[in-house]
Amino acid sequence: MHNKKITKKAALIGLTIVLTIFSLTYIVMASNIEPGSTEDPIVTQSYVELRNQQLKFYIDESIKKIQSSIGQSGGTGQGGSVFEVVNVPAGKKLVAAGGTELILRSGEATAIGNSVGDGISNVTIGQDLKNGTVLQRNHLIIVPRSDGRGANSKTNTIFMVKGGYTIE
C-alpha cells in the first residue's frame, strides 16, 4: 500500500516536470518570434485602419460598377425608382440602359433590337419585340441589356421611362 502512494507521488512529480519543461519550451520559442512577422498574432491600429480603407475603396468601386452596369451613371436619364415623362421628337431614338422600363403614352414608335436579332420585352402581352416592331400604347416594355436597344420615334412621342436612357 505504501509503495502505491510513492508510485503515485512519483508519477505526479514526473508529470509536473514534463509539463513544466513543455511550458518553458513554448515560452522560449514564443519570445523568439519577430514582432510584425506572420507568426505574430498581434496587429497594430495602423494595420487595421489600412485594411478598413482598402475595404471601403473596394466597396465604393463595386457600387460604381453595379450602377454603371444598370445604366444609372450616365445618359439623359439617371435611373431611379419612379417613372419620368420623356418627350422624344420624331426621327429620334430613345436608347435605354439594361433593366429600363418604357411605356409609350402617345405618338408612334418602333422597337430597336440589338445586332444579333434580340428585341425588347413587351411584358403586357408576353412577347419579344424584334427590331422594327410597332410599339403599342400603354404596354410595359423592358429593355434587357445596355446594348443599344430602345425605341425609334416615327412621330413626336411621349414615353414614361424608369431607368437610364439617352435620346439620340
Residue pairs with C-beta under 8 A, 6 or more apart in sequence:
33 39
33 40
34 40
35 42
64 73
67 73
67 79
68 74
69 98
69 146
70 79
70 97
70 98
70 99
70 163
70 164
71 77
71 79
71 96
71 97
71 98
71 99
71 100
71 146
71 163
71 164
71 165
72 78
72 79
72 80
72 97
72 163
72 164
73 164
74 164
75 95
75 97
75 164
75 165
75 166
76 86
76 165
76 166
76 167
77 84
77 86
77 97
77 100
77 161
77 163
77 164
77 165
77 166
78 164
79 97
79 100
79 162
79 163
79 164
80 162
80 163
81 162
82 162
83 101
83 103
83 160
83 161
83 162
84 160
84 161
84 162
85 105
85 158
85 159
85 160
86 94
86 158
86 159
86 160
86 161
86 165
86 167
87 156
87 157
87 158
88 94
88 107
88 109
88 151
88 153
88 156
88 157
88 158
88 159
88 167
89 153
89 156
90 107
90 153
90 154
90 155
90 156
90 157
91 153
92 153
92 167
92 168
93 112
93 150
93 151
93 152
93 153
93 167
93 168
94 102
94 109
94 150
94 151
94 153
94 159
94 161
94 165
94 166
94 167
95 112
95 148
95 149
95 150
95 165
95 166
95 167
95 168
96 102
96 120
96 143
96 146
96 149
96 150
96 151
96 161
96 163
96 164
96 165
97 143
97 146
97 163
97 164
97 165
98 143
98 144
98 145
98 146
98 147
99 142
99 143
99 144
99 163
100 142
100 143
100 161
100 162
100 163
100 164
100 165
101 140
101 141
101 142
101 143
101 161
101 162
101 163
102 120
102 140
102 141
102 142
102 143
102 150
102 151
102 159
102 160
102 161
103 138
103 139
103 140
103 141
103 159
103 160
103 161
104 135
104 136
104 137
104 138
104 139
104 141
104 151
104 157
104 158
104 159
105 137
105 138
105 157
105 158
105 159
105 160
106 137
106 157
106 158
107 153
107 154
107 155
107 156
107 157
107 158
108 134
108 153
108 154
108 155
108 157
109 134
109 135
109 151
109 152
109 153
109 154
109 157
109 159
110 131
110 132
110 133
110 134
110 135
110 151
110 152
110 154
111 119
111 120
111 129
111 130
111 131
111 132
111 133
111 134
111 135
111 141
111 149
111 151
111 152
112 120
112 131
112 148
112 149
112 150
112 151
112 152
113 119
113 120
113 129
113 130
113 131
113 132
113 149
114 145
114 147
114 148
114 149
115 147
115 148
117 130
117 131
118 128
118 144
118 149
119 128
119 129
119 130
119 131
119 133
119 149
120 128
120 129
120 141
120 142
120 143
120 144
120 149
120 150
120 151
121 127
121 128
121 129
121 141
121 142
121 143
121 144
122 128
122 129
122 135
122 136
122 139
122 140
122 141
123 139
123 140
123 141
123 142
124 136
124 138
124 139
124 140
125 136
125 139
129 135
129 141
135 141
135 151
141 151
143 149
143 150
143 163
146 164
150 165
151 157
151 159
